[in-house]
Amino acid sequence: MYFWMNENSEPVHVHVNEGNPDINSTKLWLTKAGGCIEQTTTAVFPRPNLTK
């Protein structure tokens, strides 16, 4: 997991990917309430790994 800051004026989020950073990583928006929202991506990231 890695953070991107100041990315096209998008809200705070993290990119999740196995291995090296990738433009097609799964993106999780961090909400003010402390939760997160998954953005639809083209990443092939197994759902069980994402929910750990």
N, C-alpha and C positions, 0 to 999 in steps of 0.2 A: 504494500500500500504506500502511496506517496501523495503529497499535497501539491496542488498547483495554485499559485496566487496570482491575482490580477489577470485573469484569463478572459478577455473580451467582456469585461464588466459583468461576468456571471456571478451568482451568489457563491458563498463559501461551499466548497465541495472537495471530495477526495476521489482520486482515481485508484481503482483496484485492478491488479493484473498479476498473473503468475509470471515470474521471471523479470525481464527488463521492462522499463517503461515503454508504453506503446500508445499510439494515437487512438487506437480502438479499445482502450481500457474501459471497464465498467465505471460509470461515474455515479457517485452518490452525493446528492445535495444534502447539506446539513441544515435542518430546520431550527428556527428560534426556540421551538418547544423541546429540543434535544433529540429529535428523531432524525430519520433520513428518508430520502425518496430516491429510488433507483431510476436513473435515466436509461431509456432504451438505447442500446448500443449494438454494434456488430461484433462485440467481443465474444469469444467462446470461453466463458468462465463457468464452470460447473456450479449449478444452483446450490448443492450441498456445501460447497466451499464458501459461497457468498453468505450463507446464513450462519456460519460458525461464529 
